[in-house]
């Protein structure tokens, strides 16, 4: 079984083509260099946001309570809350 799964030449010789359900392995979406560049870009963006003061304690508390892009004033039923069971004055544990 392992040889059939790993050895392509053996699989072609022994397993008939109508019975071979193996699929080709897809090419990776990113190269290591592209992934590294993306991680560096995310780190740079977070650093710049921290310098601008986007991570103040009040803003972090708001980020922990509501999904991104949801205006808490327009969310009358509370569907945009990350923790719908908690009131606004309750503490969120880390």
C-alpha positions as semicolon CSV with decimal commas, in nm:
position;residue;x (nm);y (nm);z (nm)
1;X;0,000;0,000;0,000
2;X;0,274;0,249;0,093
3;X;0,475;0,170;-0,219
4;X;0,167;0,225;-0,438
5;X;0,105;0,557;-0,264
6;X;0,462;0,688;-0,286
7;X;0,621;0,528;-0,594
8;X;0,464;0,674;-0,908
9;X;0,647;0,442;-1,150
10;X;0,532;0,134;-0,954
11;X;0,175;0,268;-0,942
12;X;0,172;0,318;-1,322
13;X;0,304;-0,037;-1,377
14;X;0,071;-0,218;-1,134
15;X;-0,248;-0,014;-1,096
16;X;-0,469;0,016;-1,406
17;X;-0,545;0,372;-1,517
18;X;-0,921;0,324;-1,468
19;X;-0,857;0,237;-1,101
20;X;-0,607;0,513;-1,025
21;X;-0,791;0,782;-0,828
22;X;-0,479;0,966;-0,717
23;X;-0,466;1,340;-0,772
24;X;-0,165;1,553;-0,845
25;X;-0,039;1,764;-0,559
26;X;-0,126;2,130;-0,618
27;X;0,147;2,389;-0,639
28;X;0,183;2,590;-0,320
29;X;-0,005;2,919;-0,323
30;X;0,296;3,108;-0,190
31;X;0,667;3,065;-0,213
32;X;0,865;3,100;0,108
33;X;0,985;3,442;-0,008
34;X;0,630;3,565;-0,076
35;X;0,510;3,439;0,263
36;X;0,805;3,606;0,435
37;X;0,734;3,935;0,256
38;X;0,369;3,917;0,360
39;X;0,462;3,856;0,726
40;X;0,708;4,147;0,721
41;X;0,436;4,371;0,570
42;X;0,188;4,273;0,843
43;X;0,450;4,344;1,112
44;X;0,525;4,683;0,955
45;X;0,154;4,772;0,937
46;X;0,099;4,676;1,302
47;X;0,404;4,878;1,405
48;X;0,279;5,185;1,216
49;X;-0,069;5,148;1,367
50;X;0,084;5,127;1,715
51;X;0,283;5,446;1,651
52;X;-0,038;5,623;1,541
53;X;-0,201;5,519;1,870
54;X;-0,459;5,277;1,734
55;X;-0,396;5,035;2,020
56;X;-0,488;5,253;2,315
57;X;-0,661;5,068;2,604
58;X;-1,001;5,212;2,508
59;X;-0,969;5,107;2,144
60;X;-0,842;4,760;2,238
61;X;-1,143;4,716;2,468
62;X;-1,373;4,815;2,182
63;X;-1,193;4,573;1,946
64;X;-1,245;4,291;2,195
65;X;-1,617;4,362;2,223
66;X;-1,732;4,413;1,859
67;X;-1,648;4,265;1,522
68;X;-1,448;4,484;1,286
69;X;-1,668;4,710;1,076
70;X;-1,969;4,692;1,310
71;X;-2,088;5,019;1,455
72;X;-2,200;4,947;1,814
73;X;-2,458;5,228;1,803
74;X;-2,630;5,082;1,493
75;X;-2,629;4,723;1,623
76;X;-2,964;4,720;1,803
77;X;-2,981;4,342;1,855
78;X;-2,616;4,293;1,949
79;X;-2,527;4,056;1,663
80;X;-2,195;4,234;1,612
81;X;-2,066;4,153;1,960
82;X;-1,790;3,898;2,003
83;X;-1,940;3,795;2,339
84;X;-2,317;3,852;2,306
85;X;-2,390;3,737;2,662
86;X;-2,176;4,006;2,825
87;X;-2,300;4,353;2,906
88;X;-2,095;4,654;2,801
89;X;-1,983;4,721;3,158
90;X;-1,861;4,363;3,227
91;X;-1,492;4,280;3,203
92;X;-1,368;4,048;2,929
93;X;-1,111;3,796;3,047
94;X;-0,803;3,744;2,830
